[in-house]
């Protein structure tokens, strides 16, 4: 139950951007982990056909990571080329989350 003057609709609208950001960030981190795992697997295999398959999967994982990162950059969720801007963005989102919890 929402406190103060916030209606359920207002609460949903206020948290929707955070939900999108959280989902996109989680997906980006998972894609990055996939790239890392395929790279490690390639170095561990001794079978040429398995290595070839893993390399193909690695390229797909890299492409997926790029698509997710591009989406996030275009939607101002991720500021990969400006660390100061990314820190400011993260702090702002943290403040919004804390305000929602404290209301």
C-alpha positions as CSV (number, residue, x, y, z in Angstrom):
1,X,0.0,0.0,0.0
2,X,1.4,3.4,-1.0
3,X,1.7,6.0,1.7
4,X,1.3,9.8,1.4
5,X,-0.5,11.0,-1.6
6,X,1.0,8.5,-4.1
7,X,-1.5,6.4,-5.9
8,X,-0.7,3.0,-7.1
9,X,-0.5,4.3,-10.7
10,X,2.0,7.0,-9.7
11,X,4.1,4.4,-7.9
12,X,4.1,2.1,-11.0
13,X,5.0,5.0,-13.3
14,X,7.8,6.2,-10.9
15,X,9.4,2.8,-10.8
16,X,9.0,1.8,-14.4
17,X,12.2,3.4,-15.6
18,X,14.1,1.7,-12.8
19,X,12.6,-1.6,-13.8
20,X,13.7,-1.2,-17.4
21,X,17.2,-0.1,-16.3
22,X,17.5,-3.1,-13.9
23,X,16.4,-5.5,-16.6
24,X,18.7,-4.1,-19.2
25,X,21.7,-3.9,-16.8
26,X,21.1,-7.5,-15.7
27,X,20.9,-8.6,-19.3
28,X,24.1,-6.7,-20.2
29,X,26.0,-8.3,-17.3
30,X,24.7,-11.8,-18.3
31,X,25.8,-11.2,-21.9
32,X,29.3,-10.1,-20.6
33,X,29.6,-13.2,-18.5
34,X,28.6,-15.3,-21.5
35,X,31.4,-13.8,-23.5
36,X,33.9,-14.4,-20.7
37,X,32.7,-18.0,-20.3
38,X,33.0,-18.8,-24.0
39,X,36.5,-17.3,-24.1
40,X,37.6,-19.5,-21.2
41,X,35.9,-22.6,-22.7
42,X,37.8,-22.0,-26.0
43,X,41.1,-22.0,-24.1
44,X,40.2,-25.3,-22.3
45,X,39.1,-27.4,-25.3
46,X,41.5,-29.6,-27.3
47,X,39.0,-30.6,-30.0
48,X,39.1,-28.5,-33.1
49,X,35.4,-29.0,-33.9
50,X,34.4,-28.0,-30.4
51,X,36.7,-25.0,-30.5
52,X,35.1,-23.9,-33.9
53,X,31.6,-24.2,-32.4
54,X,32.6,-22.3,-29.3
55,X,34.2,-19.5,-31.4
56,X,30.9,-19.2,-33.4
57,X,29.0,-19.0,-30.1
58,X,31.5,-16.4,-28.8
59,X,30.9,-14.2,-31.8
60,X,27.1,-14.4,-31.2
61,X,27.6,-13.5,-27.6
62,X,29.8,-10.5,-28.5
63,X,27.1,-9.4,-31.0
64,X,24.4,-9.7,-28.3
65,X,26.4,-7.7,-25.8
66,X,26.9,-5.0,-28.4
67,X,23.2,-4.8,-29.2
68,X,22.3,-4.6,-25.5
69,X,25.0,-1.9,-24.8
70,X,23.9,0.1,-27.8
71,X,20.2,0.0,-26.7
72,X,21.2,1.1,-23.2
73,X,23.4,3.9,-24.6
74,X,20.7,5.1,-27.0
75,X,18.2,5.2,-24.1
76,X,20.5,7.0,-21.8
77,X,20.7,4.0,-19.4
78,X,24.4,3.5,-19.9
79,X,27.1,6.1,-20.4
80,X,30.0,3.9,-21.4
81,X,32.1,6.7,-22.8
82,X,31.8,9.1,-19.8
83,X,32.5,7.7,-16.4
84,X,31.6,10.9,-14.6
85,X,28.2,11.0,-16.4
86,X,27.7,7.3,-15.5
87,X,28.4,7.9,-11.8
88,X,26.0,10.9,-11.8
89,X,23.4,8.8,-13.5
90,X,23.8,5.9,-11.0
91,X,23.6,8.3,-8.0
92,X,20.4,9.9,-9.4
93,X,18.8,6.5,-9.8
94,X,19.9,5.5,-6.2
95,X,18.3,8.7,-4.9
96,X,15.1,7.9,-6.7
97,X,15.1,4.4,-5.2
98,X,15.7,5.7,-1.7
99,X,12.9,8.3,-2.1
100,X,10.5,5.5,-3.1
101,X,11.5,3.4,-0.1
102,X,11.2,6.4,2.4
103,X,7.7,7.5,1.2
